[in-house]
């Protein structure tokens, strides 16, 4: 975050700190060619999909080596079969269309679309759910309920039941309240298998926790509340506790090393020229 | 297959008109041909299935011949365009029908923030070969929400091509090329009153000398303002602009530019002005509204020094305003009199007599041209 105030990163971002298990638990099960439609909070999805760390840093810095050569920035990433956009809910019908196109091509590919609790306010989401069910699109809707939309708590924005929003359209929905990637992995494996073999939509509601502000500095929650979440619901700590201490240190050191190297490389990458922007 | 986009203006004058299709037939045949030619073409829209065949019958017969590639949809305009955009991203060539042009407001976010953004925003890593067709316009008494001409809100959107055919040339050819060869989103505006007109009717258009532009950006050598044609994807594909003057008539004294069904009304007005008032008008009719190229228009203006824009959309802050602004700011264009005719800035009334007052008519065009012809040259 300090890289934004230092001017190394420009614009804004939406971090997924606290929600990492969702992206990893679901996306590590994808086959080559499977599609991911992500949203404004896309970094975790991108990295879990296999996206390059240096290219992501470079994109945030507006460098020509960025995922989209600095055109998209944090929310607008496209690489291989990964697509993200910054308009709430807007990519949900597009993901449905991508799934239908692949069904049409009979390639057996699965599409995963990520939504948040805040996204449930957008009408086009329900248009997409209706069509996904009507036309039996091979798509898994993953709803990450982090209980807060920018600054608005979920109970001030979402009436009724979240899973019922999917089941009302005839889309079977599974639900988990965990930050343990292994728990998520087990359910996601079954759901993705069903989507692939039945060529039909499924939904997965993941109750999760957002540790950081919505974007850079817009958190109205108390420090105490966030500390509590960090203590109880950190997916990294939960997974790390399964490792021997020395192994954990090794992994952390390796990850830190990779991040530092990628960051340094991106820092020295060139900015794009204006002429390349047409 | 190779399609000829720049259709030569050569009417088969020896053929009886019954052989030429109507605009409706032409569009229907084009869709049929697109589906038959390319298996990636898929049609989506409300009430497209036979026996109904779409609200204006443009898709009649298609679901019978291509049952798996003609999808009737829920009433979800934004959702349909989103689904089609997703299909286009994954290599299909979807064509969406939005039943009334008035409903384009519902798809604005999907078009502006999604379909047209992806190619540029994702650094040219994807293409979105998507065509959105929509019947547009009034004069049928459908009232305030089913009669509007709303394409002005989609003009100037980077990455979006807006085409508005008329009956002067075969609209089906233009549609077919947009579907099979376009790699970027296209909005295809069909004025409802064009549907029954005969395509390139020799009995109708033969009184005019017609030339078609090659329409390459900046070909005519006028200096274009900086905002024009910056967008790489918009340069590849440009529908022509047609210039029409009455055969054997003296040099025209007014340039009238218009498009869509208004081109037909302008044609009628040009004949009345010639025969009743001996005022000769040169018509400049673009098929592609955005991104746009006014070189041919400026050549005509330099002959007449008087420019009238005519559109069925509302008057203020619209297409005509932009055309006149470009004419005024482009060096080398000698413009002495400028005028705009458009719909009154009001919702369109259901009442036929009121609607006729609100929308520009042949009488309105004639009156305005008479007024312009009297205006002295500004010094």
Interface residues (C-beta under 8 A of the other chain):
Chain A: X35 X68 X69 X71 X72 X76 X78 X79 X83 X85 X87 X90 X91 X92 X93 X94 X95 X96 X97 X98 X99 X100 X101 X102 X104 X105 X123 X124 X127 X128 X130 X131 X134 X135 X278
Chain B: X42 X71 X73 X74 X76 X78 X79 X80 X81 X82 X83 X84 X85 X86 X87 X88 X89 X90 X91 X92 X94 X109 X110 X113 X114 X117 X118 X120 X121 X122 X123 X125 X126 X230 X231 X232
